[in-house]
Amino acid sequence: MKIVLIGIQGAGKSTQGSLLSEKLKIPYLSMGHIFREIAKEKSKMGRYIKETMTSGLLIPDKKTLAIVTEYLQRPEYQKGFIIDGFPRTVVQAKDFSHEVDKVVYLKVSDKEALWRLSYRNGEVREDETLLAVRKRIELFHKVTEPVLDYYREKGKLIEVDGEKTIEDIFKDILVKLGV
């Protein structure tokens, strides 16, 4: 099964992605994690990714598609995957060479997402400054929401109330996936 998780920053994509990975026995891939790893590299690409993320902007379509395609060629992703943080644009959705089975939209209000991010336990990441998060939320509404319509028209979109408990959200996803 090939599943895409979509939601604004703080919607709980990584939490649900990890739970789904364990339950469905397919690997979970977070584009945010991949980009943060690349940003640590002492390279031209690393600096570019770091600067782009820190400013709250999106990595351009061509670069994102190239990175995703490279990752998904690995053997562990051949039987399926769960991916979050991609696609973020309609161009990425249309040019993505892997046919996805379902797209799970974790619907969370901007206010809830900002609250969650400000009270998140653990490390505060460089790309989670209030300014960067607000910019990313704004970009989600402007650039990523049309991706939801794209998958809705294809009959692949599942909408889930992302403001429930982690357990209830997970149950809703499983029911709507038919698992």
KESE-269071 format. One record per atom (N, C-alpha, C): atom name; residue number from 1; x, z, y. Coordinates in pm, 1 decimal, decimal comma. Each point is the difference from the previous one (the first is absolute). Layout:
N
   site   pos         c1         c3         c2
     CA   NUM          X          Z          Y
...
This chain:
179
   site   pos         c1         c3         c2
      N     1       84,4        0,0     -117,6
     CA     1      -84,4        0,0      117,6
      C     1       89,1        0,0      124,1
      N     2      -37,9      -80,5       97,7
     CA     2       73,9       -9,5      126,6
      C     2      -90,8       50,5      111,1
      N     3       41,7      112,9       59,2
     CA     3      -82,6       69,0       99,0
      C     3       75,4       12,2      131,2
      N     4      -70,4      -25,5      110,4
     CA     4       54,0       19,7      134,0
      C     4      -74,3      117,4       62,5
      N     5       73,4       91,3       62,7
     CA     5      -59,6      110,8       75,4
      C     5       17,8      -28,7      148,0
      N     6     -110,6        6,1       74,1
     CA     6        5,3      -24,3      144,6
      C     6      -64,6      118,3       71,8
      N     7       59,5       38,2      111,7
     CA     7      -53,3      106,4       84,6
      C     7       98,3       27,3      111,4
      N     8      -48,8       62,2      107,1
     CA     8       91,6       31,5      109,3
      C     8       99,6      105,8      -45,4
      N     9      107,9       12,9       75,7
     CA     9      100,9      100,1      -31,5
      C     9      -67,5      137,0       -4,9
      N    10       25,2       74,7     -107,9
     CA    10      -61,9      131,0      -15,4
      C    10     -128,7       -2,7      -80,3
      N    11      -39,1     -117,8      -50,9
     CA    11     -125,2      -13,0      -76,3
      C    11       10,3       56,2     -142,2
      N    12      122,4       20,6      -47,4
     CA    12       17,3       53,2     -135,0
      C    12       36,2     -104,8     -103,5
      N    13       53,5     -112,8       44,3
     CA    13       33,8     -108,4      -91,8
      C    13      104,3       43,0     -103,3
      N    14      105,3       67,3       45,1
     CA    14      104,7       38,1      -95,8
      C    14      -50,1      104,3      -99,1
      N    15      -83,9       92,0       45,8
     CA    15      -57,0      100,6      -90,8
      C    15      -83,3      -68,7     -107,9
      N    16      -91,6      -88,0       41,8
     CA    16      -87,1      -68,6      -95,1
      C    16       78,8     -100,1      -84,9
      N    17      100,4      -64,4       60,0
     CA    17       83,4      -93,8      -75,6
      C    17       73,0       68,7     -114,1
      N    18       52,7      118,3       26,6
     CA    18       70,5       76,4     -103,9
      C    18      -95,8       43,8     -110,3
      N    19     -118,7       47,2       39,1
     CA    19      -99,9       41,5      -99,8
      C    19      -44,9     -118,3      -86,1
      N    20      -24,7     -112,6       63,8
     CA    20      -42,9     -120,0      -74,3
      C    20      109,6      -49,2      -94,0
      N    21      123,2        5,5       47,3
     CA    21      113,4      -43,2      -82,1
      C    21        7,9       82,0     -128,4
      N    22      -13,6      130,6       14,9
     CA    22        4,6       89,3     -115,8
      C    22     -116,7      -26,7      -95,1
      N    23     -119,5      -15,4       54,1
     CA    23     -120,4      -20,2      -80,5
      C    23       -1,2     -136,9      -70,1
      N    24       36,1     -104,9       74,7
     CA    24       -8,9     -136,1      -53,3
      C    24      128,7      -47,1      -68,3
      N    25      105,2       79,7        9,1
     CA    25      129,8      -32,6      -60,5
      C    25       57,3     -131,9       51,6
      N    26      -14,7      -19,9      130,9
     CA    26       62,6     -115,0       65,1
      C    26       76,9       51,2      121,5
      N    27      110,9      -66,8       35,6
     CA    27       84,3       51,5      108,4
      C    27      -63,3       -9,8      137,7
      N    28       37,9       95,3       84,2
     CA    28      -47,1        8,9      138,1
      C    28      114,0      -39,9       92,6
      N    29      -30,3      -85,3       94,2
     CA    29       98,9      -50,6       93,6
      C    29      -49,0       22,0      142,1
      N    30       77,3       72,9       79,6
     CA    30      -35,7       27,1      139,4
      C    30       90,6      -81,3       91,5
      N    31      -59,2      -89,8       77,8
     CA    31       81,2      -79,9       92,0
      C    31       65,2       88,8      105,8
      N    32      -69,4      104,6       43,3
     CA    32       60,0       92,1       96,5
      C    32      127,8       60,7      -54,6
      N    33       -3,6       41,3     -126,9
     CA    33      118,6       58,5      -64,0
      C    33      112,2     -103,8       -7,7
      N    34      -34,9     -120,9      -40,8
     CA    34       99,9     -106,7      -11,1
      C    34       63,3      -27,3      136,4
      N    35      -84,0      -13,2      103,0
     CA    35       52,3      -26,4      133,8
      C    35       87,7      115,3       49,2
      N    36      -38,4      124,2      -28,4
     CA    36       82,3      114,3       42,9
      C    36      134,7       -0,9      -71,7
      N    37        2,6      -41,6     -127,0
     CA    37      126,9       -9,9      -73,6
      C    37       89,1     -108,2       60,9
      N    38      -59,5     -115,5       30,4
     CA    38       76,4     -109,0       62,7
      C    38       52,0       44,7      136,5
      N    39      -81,6       74,3       75,2
     CA    39       38,3       46,9      133,9
      C    39      122,3       92,1       -3,7
      N    40       26,8       63,0     -113,7
     CA    40      116,7       88,5      -13,6
      C    40      129,2      -79,1      -18,8
      N    41      -13,2     -126,5      -40,7
     CA    41      117,3      -82,1      -27,0
      C    41       75,5      -30,5      128,7
      N    42      132,3       -1,9       -9,7
     CA    42       85,9      -34,4      113,8
      C    42       18,2     -152,6        0,7
      N    43     -109,6      -68,1       28,0
     CA    43        3,2     -145,7        2,0
      C    43      -85,5      -50,1      115,4
      N    44       10,8     -129,6       26,7
     CA    44      -79,7      -60,7      106,3
      C    44     -149,0       17,2      -31,6
      N    45      -37,7      -26,3     -124,9
     CA    45     -139,7       14,6      -42,8
      C    45      -44,1      145,5       10,6
      N    46       86,1       92,9      -41,4
     CA    46      -31,4      142,5        7,1
      C    46      -28,9       44,9      142,6
      N    47       86,5      -41,9       93,0
     CA    47      -19,9       35,1      141,7
      C    47     -129,2      -61,1       53,3
      N    48      -24,7     -125,5      -36,0
     CA    48     -120,5      -69,9       47,1
      C    48     -126,9       71,1      -49,5
      N    49       -3,6       32,6     -129,1
     CA    49     -116,6       68,3      -58,9
      C    49      -18,6      136,5       66,8
      N    50      109,6       72,9       18,1
     CA    50       -8,1      133,0       61,6
      C    50      -55,6       -7,9      142,0
      N    51       51,6      -91,1       80,3
     CA    51      -46,6      -14,5      138,1
      C    51     -147,1      -41,7        5,3
      N    52      -38,2      -90,3      -87,6
     CA    52     -138,6      -48,5       -2,9
      C    52      -95,1      112,5      -38,3
      N    53       34,7       75,4     -105,5
     CA    53      -85,8      109,3      -45,6
      C    53       -7,7      113,0      103,0
      N    54      112,7       35,5       58,9
     CA    54        3,6      108,9       96,4
      C    54      -86,9      -31,8      122,0
      N    55       -9,0     -127,6       34,6
     CA    55      -81,7      -39,8      114,2
      C    55     -148,6       -8,9      -36,0
      N    56      -30,7       10,6     -131,3
     CA    56     -139,3       -4,8      -43,5
      C    56      -51,2     -140,3      -24,4
      N    57       90,9      -97,2        5,4
     CA    57      -40,5     -138,8      -21,9
      C    57        2,9      -34,4     -148,4
      N    58      -58,3     -114,8      -34,6
     CA    58       -0,5      -45,2     -138,9
      C    58      119,0      -91,5      -26,0
      N    59       52,2        6,8     -121,6
     CA    59      106,0      -91,5      -41,4
      C    59      -64,9     -138,3       -9,4
      N    60       64,5     -105,2       51,6
     CA    60      -60,9     -133,7       -3,0
      C    60      -39,3      -46,1     -141,0
      N    61     -101,9      -86,3       -4,3
     CA    61      -56,9      -47,1     -126,3
      C    61      104,1      -56,1      -96,6
      N    62       85,5      -90,5       47,4
     CA    62       97,1      -65,6      -89,4
      C    62       93,3      100,6      -64,5
      N    63       51,3       94,5       79,0
     CA    63       91,7      101,6      -53,5
      C    63      -73,2       88,7     -101,5
      N    64     -121,3       40,6       35,4
     CA    64      -77,6       86,8      -88,8
      C    64      -29,6      -71,3     -131,5
      N    65      -46,4     -123,4        7,3
     CA    65      -30,9      -77,2     -121,3
      C    65      123,1      -17,7      -87,7
      N    66      115,0      -26,4       60,8
     CA    66      124,0      -17,3      -76,0
      C    66       36,9      128,8      -74,0
      N    67      -11,6      113,6       68,9
     CA    67       35,0      129,2      -60,8
      C    67      -96,7       33,5     -113,4
      N    68     -130,7      -17,4       22,6
     CA    68     -100,2       28,9     -103,0
      C    68       21,4      -89,6     -121,4
      N    69       19,4     -128,4       23,9
     CA    69       19,0      -96,0     -109,1
      C    69      121,9       37,6      -83,9
      N    70      108,2       37,2       68,0
     CA    70      121,5       39,7      -71,7
      C    70      -25,2      122,3      -88,7
      N    71      -67,2      100,6       54,8
     CA    71      -29,2      121,5      -77,1
      C    71      -88,3      -29,9     -120,8
      N    72     -104,7      -78,3       20,3
     CA    72      -96,9      -23,4     -106,4
      C    72       51,7      -92,6     -110,2
      N    73      118,1      -56,9       17,6
     CA    73       61,1      -79,6     -106,2
      C    73       66,7       89,8     -104,8
      N    74       15,2      126,4       31,3
     CA    74       62,7       92,9      -93,8
      C    74      -89,7       18,2     -122,8
      N    75       60,1       19,9     -115,7
     CA    75      -77,0        8,2     -125,5
      C    75     -108,5      107,6       -2,0
      N    76       23,7      113,2       66,4
     CA    76      -98,2      109,6       -5,5
      C    76     -133,3      -34,6       66,4
      N    77       -3,7     -106,3       81,0
     CA    77     -123,3      -37,0       69,4
      C    77      -74,7     -116,5      -65,8
      N    78       49,7      -47,9     -112,9
     CA    78      -59,7     -118,4      -62,6
      C    78     -138,6       25,6      -59,2
      N    79      -26,7      123,1      -42,9
     CA    79     -130,9       30,8      -61,2
      C    79      -99,9       56,1      100,3
      N    80       40,3       10,2      124,5
     CA    80      -89,0       52,4      102,3
      C    80       73,6       90,5       95,9
      N    81      -69,2       35,1      108,2
     CA    81       60,1       85,4      101,8
      C    81     -108,9       53,5       91,6
      N    82       38,2      103,0       72,4
     CA    82      -81,0       54,2      108,4
      C    82       92,1       -6,8      121,2
      N    83      -44,9      -64,6      106,1
     CA    83       85,4      -15,5      117,6
      C    83      -74,4       48,3      124,0
      N    84       71,6       68,3       87,4
     CA    84      -61,9       39,7      126,5
      C    84       88,4      -44,4      115,5
      N    85      -63,1      -20,4      114,5
     CA    85       73,0      -45,1      117,6
      C    85       18,5     -150,8        2,9
      N    86      -68,9      -68,1      -88,6
     CA    86        7,0     -145,9       -8,8
      C    86     -123,8      -49,4      -71,5
      N    87      -59,7     -109,8       42,0
     CA    87       28,7      -78,6      119,2
      C    87      -59,0       65,6      124,2
      N    88       68,0      -19,9      110,5
     CA    88      -46,5       56,8      127,3
      C    88      -57,2     -105,1       93,5
      N    89       17,6     -126,9      -36,2
     CA    89      -54,8     -108,3       81,2
      C    89      -71,0      -98,9      -92,2
      N    90      -89,0      -80,0       57,8
     CA    90      -69,4     -102,2      -78,8
      C    90      100,7     -102,3      -52,1
      N    91      102,0      -32,4       77,8
     CA    91      104,3      -92,8      -44,1
      C    91       65,7       53,7     -127,1
      N    92       34,4      129,5       -0,2
     CA    92       61,9       59,7     -119,1
      C    92      -95,5       -5,6     -118,5
      N    93     -127,6       29,4       22,7
     CA    93      -98,5       -2,0     -108,7
      C    93      -12,7     -140,6      -58,5
      N    94       -6,1     -100,2       85,1
     CA    94      -15,9     -138,7      -46,6
      C    94      125,9      -52,6      -68,0
      N    95      117,7       39,4       49,2
     CA    95      126,0      -51,4      -54,4
      C    95       53,7       82,5     -117,8
      N    96      -66,0      109,3      -32,4
     CA    96       43,6       86,0     -110,7
      C    96      -22,0      -74,6     -130,8
      N    97      106,0      -19,2      -75,2
     CA    97       -7,9      -83,6     -120,5
      C    97      -61,5       70,4     -120,9
      N    98      -12,3      132,0        5,8
     CA    98      -58,2       74,4     -112,4
      C    98     -149,8       18,5       23,8
      N    99      -81,0      -43,7      -94,3
     CA    99     -145,8       15,8       12,7
      C    99      -35,6      146,7      -25,1
      N   100      -58,4       66,4       99,2
     CA   100      -36,2      139,9      -17,8
      C   100     -139,1       11,3      -60,9
      N   101      -19,9      107,9      -78,3
     CA   101     -129,6       23,1      -63,6
      C   101      -94,4       72,4       94,1
      N   102       50,0      107,0       63,0
     CA   102      -84,6       80,4       89,4
      C   102       81,8       48,6      119,5
      N   103      -69,7       13,3      112,3
     CA   103       58,7       54,3      121,8
      C   103      -81,3      123,9       35,6
      N   104       65,9      115,3        2,3
     CA   104      -66,1      127,0       28,9
      C   104       28,7       36,9      145,3
      N   105     -107,3        6,7       78,5
     CA   105       11,4       38,4      141,0
      C   105      -37,3      146,6       13,6
      N   106       99,1       82,1       35,3
     CA   106      -22,7      142,2       24,8
      C   106      -39,7       13,9      146,1
      N   107     -128,9       14,3       22,1
     CA   107      -54,9        2,1      135,5
      C   107       12,1      140,4       59,5
      N   108       79,4       11,1      106,7
     CA   108       26,0      126,6       67,0
      C   108       -4,3      -26,8      150,6
      N   109      -61,1       90,5       75,8
     CA   109       -6,2      -16,9      145,2
      C   109      139,0       18,5       61,2
      N   110       18,8      -57,8      116,8
     CA   110      127,4       15,9       72,0
      C   110       30,1      148,3       23,0
      N   111     -102,4       74,4       40,8
     CA   111       14,9      142,9       28,8
      C   111       48,5       75,6     -123,8
      N   112      -62,0      -27,1     -115,0
     CA   112       39,2       65,8     -125,8
      C   112      143,9      -35,5      -37,2
      N   113       36,0     -127,4       14,1
     CA   113      135,7      -43,4      -34,6
      C   113      103,1       69,9       88,1
      N   114      -25,3        5,3      130,3
     CA   114       93,3       67,0       90,6
      C   114       11,7      148,5      -32,7
      N   115     -112,6       62,6      -33,5
     CA   115        1,2      141,3      -36,5
      C   115       83,8       22,3     -125,2
      N   116      -22,5      -84,9     -101,2
     CA   116       76,1       13,5     -125,3
      C   116      149,0      -17,2       23,4
      N   117       36,9      -99,6       77,4
     CA   117      141,7      -25,9       23,8
      C   117       65,9      112,4       78,6
      N   118      -74,0       61,0       91,4
     CA   118       59,0      107,6       79,2
      C   118       12,7      129,8      -79,7
      N   119      -74,8       13,1     -108,3
     CA   119        8,0      120,7      -83,1
      C   119       58,3      -26,4     -138,0
      N   120       64,8     -114,7      -14,6
     CA   120       60,6      -36,5     -128,0
      C   120      113,9       96,5      -30,9
      N   121        6,8       43,2     -123,3
     CA   121      109,3       89,5      -41,7
      C   121      127,1      -79,9      -22,6
      N   122      113,3       66,8       11,8
     CA   122      126,7      -65,0      -31,2
      C   122       62,0      -68,5      119,8
      N   123       78,5     -101,5      -31,3
     CA   123       78,6      -66,7      103,0
      C   123      -85,5      -81,1       97,8
      N   124       46,5       -3,2      122,2
     CA   124      -61,8      -87,3      100,2
      C   124       89,0     -123,3        7,0
      N   125      -59,5     -115,7      -27,0
     CA   125       78,6     -122,1       -4,6
      C   125       14,6      -59,4      138,9
      N   126      110,2      -73,1       17,7
     CA   126       28,5      -64,0      128,9
      C   126     -110,3      -94,9       42,9
      N   127      -66,2      -63,2      -98,7
     CA   127     -102,6      -98,4       32,3
      C   127     -137,3       65,1       18,7
      N   128       -4,1      133,9        6,5
     CA   128     -127,2       69,9       18,1
      C   128       -8,8       74,4      132,5
      N   129       64,4      -52,7      102,2
     CA   129      -19,1       58,1      132,9
      C   129     -143,4      -29,3       40,7
      N   130      -54,8       81,5       86,8
     CA   130     -138,5      -19,5       42,9
      C   130      -20,2     -140,4       57,8
      N   131       95,4      -45,4       78,1
     CA   131       -8,8     -132,7       60,5
      C   131       -0,8     -109,2     -108,2
      N   132       90,5       11,6      -97,9
     CA   132        8,2      -99,6     -107,2
      C   132     -127,1        1,4      -84,8
      N   133      -51,8      117,9      -31,5
     CA   133     -120,8       11,7      -82,0
      C   133     -119,2      -60,2       73,7
      N   134      -12,4       31,4      128,9
     CA   134     -111,3      -56,3       78,2
      C   134        8,5     -151,8        5,5
      N   135      120,7      -52,6       16,6
     CA   135       21,5     -145,0        3,6
      C   135      -40,0      -61,2     -134,4
      N   136       39,8       66,6     -109,9
     CA   136      -31,4      -51,4     -133,7
      C   136     -150,3        3,7      -27,2
      N   137      -68,5      103,9       47,1
     CA   137     -145,8        8,4      -17,0
      C   137      -67,0     -112,4       79,5
      N   138       48,5      -21,2      121,8
     CA   138      -53,2     -108,6       82,8
      C   138       21,0     -135,1      -70,6
      N   139      119,6      -20,3      -55,6
     CA   139       29,6     -124,4      -71,9
      C   139      -85,3      -13,0     -126,3
      N   140      -29,2      112,5      -65,6
     CA   140      -85,4       -4,8     -118,9
      C   140     -135,8      -59,9       36,3
      N   141      -59,0       50,6      107,1
     CA   141     -132,0      -48,9       41,0
      C   141        4,9     -146,8       41,4
      N   142      105,4      -36,2       69,3
     CA   142       10,4     -135,6       53,3
      C   142       43,0     -102,1     -106,8
      N   143       97,8       36,0      -83,3
     CA   143       63,5      -95,7      -89,9
      C   143      -42,0       15,5     -147,0
      N   144      -17,2      124,6      -45,3
     CA   144      -26,3       22,6     -142,5
      C   144     -148,5       -0,6      -34,5
      N   145      -87,2       42,9       90,2
     CA   145     -143,1       -1,7      -32,2
      C   145      -50,2     -138,5      -41,2
      N   146       49,9     -109,3       58,8
     CA   146      -41,9     -132,0      -49,2
      C   146       37,7      -25,3     -147,4
      N   147      104,5       67,9      -48,7
     CA   147       38,1      -11,0     -141,6
      C   147     -113,1       55,0      -88,3
      N   148      -66,2      105,5       48,4
     CA   148     -113,1       57,1      -74,3
      C   148     -110,5     -104,9      -15,0
      N   149      -28,9      -71,2      107,5
     CA   149     -101,4     -106,2       -5,4
      C   149       41,0     -110,4      -96,6
      N   150      127,2      -34,6        0,3
     CA   150       52,8     -103,3      -90,3
      C   150      -28,1       37,2     -145,6
      N   151       32,7      124,2      -37,8
     CA   151      -21,8       43,5     -138,7
      C   151     -148,0       27,9      -28,8
      N   152      -75,0       40,6      102,1
     CA   152     -144,5       21,4      -16,8
      C   152      -66,5     -132,8      -38,8
      N   153       38,7     -106,2       69,5
     CA   153      -54,7     -133,0      -29,0
      C   153       35,6      -47,5     -139,9
      N   154      112,6       43,4      -52,6
     CA   154       42,9      -36,7     -134,7
      C   154      -62,9       91,1     -106,8
      N   155      -76,0      101,8       44,8
     CA   155      -63,4       91,8      -93,7
      C   155       95,6       98,5      -65,1
      N   156      112,4       26,4       65,1
     CA   156      101,1       88,5      -58,3
      C   156       11,9      135,0       69,3
      N   157      -71,5       18,0      111,0
     CA   157       15,2      121,1       79,6
      C   157      -87,3      114,0      -50,4
      N   158       63,1      116,6      -12,6
     CA   158      -68,8      124,5      -34,6
      C   158       21,4       94,1      117,9
      N   159     -108,0       50,7       59,9
     CA   159       13,6       95,0      110,1
      C   159      -25,0      141,0      -51,0
      N   160       88,4       91,1       38,5
     CA   160       -9,4      138,9      -43,5
      C   160       10,8       90,4      122,6
      N   161      -83,9      101,8        5,6
     CA   161        6,4       98,4      107,8
      C   161      127,2       81,7      -19,3
      N   162       99,5      -25,3       84,8
     CA   162      129,1       66,1      -11,5
      C   162        6,2      137,4       63,1
      N   163     -115,2       52,0       45,5
     CA   163        0,6      131,3       63,4
      C   163      -52,2      110,0      -93,0
      N   164      -23,9      -34,0     -125,3
     CA   164      -41,1       99,6      -99,9
      C   164      125,1       69,6      -53,4
      N   165      -18,5       86,4      -99,9
     CA   165      116,5       65,2      -62,1
      C   165       78,7     -103,8      -79,4
      N   166      125,7       27,5      -23,2
     CA   166       85,9      -90,0      -77,4
      C   166      -64,7      -31,9     -134,1
      N   167      -52,1      103,0      -67,1
     CA   167      -60,9      -17,9     -132,3
      C   167     -124,2      -88,4        6,8
      N   168      -85,9       22,6       99,8
     CA   168     -122,0      -80,1       13,6
      C   168       31,1     -145,9       34,0
      N   169       99,4      -21,0       83,9
     CA   169       40,8     -136,8       34,1
      C   169       48,8      -70,3     -126,5
      N   170       83,0       69,0      -77,0
     CA   170       54,6      -56,2     -124,2
      C   170     -112,7      -36,2      -97,1
      N   171      -96,2       90,3      -16,5
     CA   171     -114,9      -26,6      -88,4
      C   171      -77,0     -122,4       47,7
      N   172      -24,1       -8,2      132,0
     CA   172      -72,9     -115,7       56,5
      C   172       73,0     -130,0      -30,1
      N   173      132,6        0,8       17,8
     CA   173       78,4     -120,6      -25,4
      C   173      -12,9      -41,7     -146,6
      N   174       16,2       97,1      -90,2
     CA   174       -8,8      -31,4     -143,4
      C   174     -136,9      -57,7      -36,3
      N   175     -105,6       59,6       53,7
     CA   175     -136,6      -48,9      -28,1
      C   175      -14,7     -143,0       49,9
      N   176       45,5      -24,5      124,0
     CA   176      -15,8     -132,9       58,8
      C   176       91,0     -104,1      -64,5
      N   177      109,6       44,7      -62,0
     CA   177       87,4      -91,2      -75,5
      C   177      -56,5      -24,8     -140,7
      N   178      -94,1       85,4      -39,4
     CA   178      -56,4      -12,2     -134,2
      C   178       92,1       53,8     -108,4
      N   179       80,4       99,9       36,9
     CA   179       97,0       57,9      -94,0
      C   179      -56,4      128,3      -59,5
